[in-house]
Amino acid sequence: MHPTQTSGAASRAAAAKAIMDVLEHGRSLSQAIPEATEKLSGRDRALVQSICYAVMRQLPLFNFVLAELLEKPLKGQLKILHYLLLVGTCQILALSTSPHAAVAATVDAAMLLGRSRQKGLVNGVLRNLLRQQEELLAKAAARKELAHAHPRWLLERIQEAYPQQWRDVVAANNEQAPMWLRVNTAKVDAPAYLARLRHADIAAELSSEVPTAIRLAQPVDVSQLPGFEQGQVSVQDVAAQRAALLLGAQSGDRVLDCCAAPGGKTAHILETNQDLGQVIALDSDAQRLTRVSENLTRLQLSAKVLCADASEPKTWWDGTPFQRILLDAPCSATGVIRRHPDIKWLRRASDIDTLVAIQADILNSMWSVLAPGGTLLYATCSILPEENHKQIKSFVENHEDAIWCSLTEGPQRDLQFIPGQAGGDGFYYAKLEKRK
Ligand SMILES: C[S@@+](CC[C@H](N)C(=O)[O-])C[C@H]1O[C@@H](n2cnc3c(N)ncnc32)[C@H](O)[C@@H]1O
């Protein structure tokens, strides 16, 4: 095999393995891709990434096409070939890979996956796809559920929650999210940083709603961002950048970010006010917490980083109440599907009730460590009312000392953003104050 062909084949084989890892073993793409691409170059890794994400975005369509082309499903030892054919199909239908390269590299990948004897099968299926592409796509177009590309349970929940907007939500979920930056306004203001980006030939624009946010026209590697290593800027979606602003921590406040990892919002809280009292970044996941420390170091910020279970304050709380608490709760992440399309296939309908119970548990515990007169900001990157509005409504109904503060000018007190709104992720915010 020619060397470039070998690297092309290796990236297709790695993509097939990563996709299988997600769909068979329930692992996320962000876990599966680094493992599958360990031995690949940066360029090949980027190719694997784009193939895997595109497969997750349009999985039902690609599965439909393959079912039409295969005489019988590939099972058992041959299952990996199904994932490899998804890789080939995705390159032909969704990516701008040349048909010749897509077929040749995918066929060679079969050999790398120990399936040399099925090279003919892979070649035949992909060549038939090239020949019958228009016909197959026309057949698929008649089946609306393929275009939605969501599991039925999730589609139904989105339709129920957003009877007017569900099409927009689904369409936004199937798009690629833009890259947003958060300017560290303790070091540089956003218009000045925008000028630096333009000087570096990076096209970008300021958010019209969030003063720290800049949207890039195209994603770039962070190493290309001026001042990144010096902590002038971080990567963070615009909707997530509202958290620190809505929390509104004041000088001297003792602040707890109780689900902090990887630390984007802790860092933003520290950037907005350099005069806070103690700031604690707590998370139950020790591995994710290392990212908090790394981020704070790069940004030259400091907080007490604590590995503990937020729902068990007796194991870590020193008894001094907090004036501000950010609870960025573990959730279904249904607001960030455009960034993590594997979520659609990893989540189960039954996960939602479990998450709602976990959120309620943490919320109750956080209330017990909040100072009278203090503020708790509840946030999720979910778009499901059970985790958001209904969760807070039930909490307020059961806590007489909770005041549900308004974050809007309208009748609704909480903020629910849908994916794509103002260019941001789907996000939820509710602000609660504890009566004195
Ligand atoms: C949505 S993420 C937080 C993202 C983070 N706030 C940021 O902006 O970078 C939710 C976090 O909650 C943590 N978590 C889940 N259950 C927890 C618990 N019982 N106590 C503390 N942290 C928990 C998870 O490990 C995860 O890091």
The ligand as a Tripos MOL2 file, in Angstrom:
@<TRIPOS>MOLECULE
LIG
   27    29     1     0     0
SMALL
NO_CHARGES

@<TRIPOS>ATOM
      1 C1        -22.5090   20.3510   33.4440 C.3       1 LIG1
      2 S1        -21.0560   19.7260   34.1200 S.3       1 LIG1
      3 C2        -20.3180   21.1580   34.8040 C.3       1 LIG1
      4 C3        -19.6380   22.0770   33.8100 C.3       1 LIG1
      5 C4        -18.8840   23.2150   34.4840 C.3       1 LIG1
      6 N1        -19.7330   23.9750   35.3730 N.3       1 LIG1
      7 C5        -18.2170   24.1720   33.5170 C.2       1 LIG1
      8 O1        -18.7870   25.2110   33.1990 O.co2     1 LIG1
      9 O2        -17.1020   23.8900   33.0680 O.co2     1 LIG1
     10 C6        -21.6750   18.8990   35.5250 C.3       1 LIG1
     11 C7        -20.6040   18.4250   36.4990 C.3       1 LIG1
     12 O3        -21.2670   17.9210   37.6560 O.3       1 LIG1
     13 C8        -20.4170   16.9720   38.2480 C.3       1 LIG1
     14 N2        -21.2260   16.2250   39.2390 N.ar      1 LIG1
     15 C9        -22.1690   15.2940   39.0250 C.ar      1 LIG1
     16 N3        -22.7010   14.8770   40.1900 N.ar      1 LIG1
     17 C10       -22.0720   15.5760   41.1720 C.ar      1 LIG1
     18 C11       -22.1670   15.5960   42.5910 C.ar      1 LIG1
     19 N4        -23.0270   14.8070   43.2400 N.pl3     1 LIG1
     20 N5        -21.3540   16.4290   43.2650 N.ar      1 LIG1
     21 C12       -20.4600   17.2210   42.6210 C.ar      1 LIG1
     22 N6        -20.3180   17.2310   41.2870 N.ar      1 LIG1
     23 C13       -21.1230   16.4300   40.5620 C.ar      1 LIG1
     24 C14       -19.9050   16.1840   37.0710 C.3       1 LIG1
     25 O4        -18.7150   15.5210   37.3860 O.3       1 LIG1
     26 C15       -19.7110   17.2870   36.0340 C.3       1 LIG1
     27 O5        -18.3760   17.7190   36.0110 O.3       1 LIG1
@<TRIPOS>BOND
     1     1     2 1
     2     2     3 1
     3     2    10 1
     4     3     4 1
     5     4     5 1
     6     5     6 1
     7     5     7 1
     8     7     8 2
     9     7     9 1
    10    10    11 1
    11    11    12 1
    12    11    26 1
    13    12    13 1
    14    13    14 1
    15    13    24 1
    16    14    15 ar
    17    14    23 ar
    18    15    16 ar
    19    16    17 ar
    20    17    18 ar
    21    17    23 ar
    22    18    19 1
    23    18    20 ar
    24    20    21 ar
    25    21    22 ar
    26    22    23 ar
    27    24    25 1
    28    24    26 1
    29    26    27 1
@<TRIPOS>SUBSTRUCTURE
     1 LIG1         1 GROUP 0 **** ****
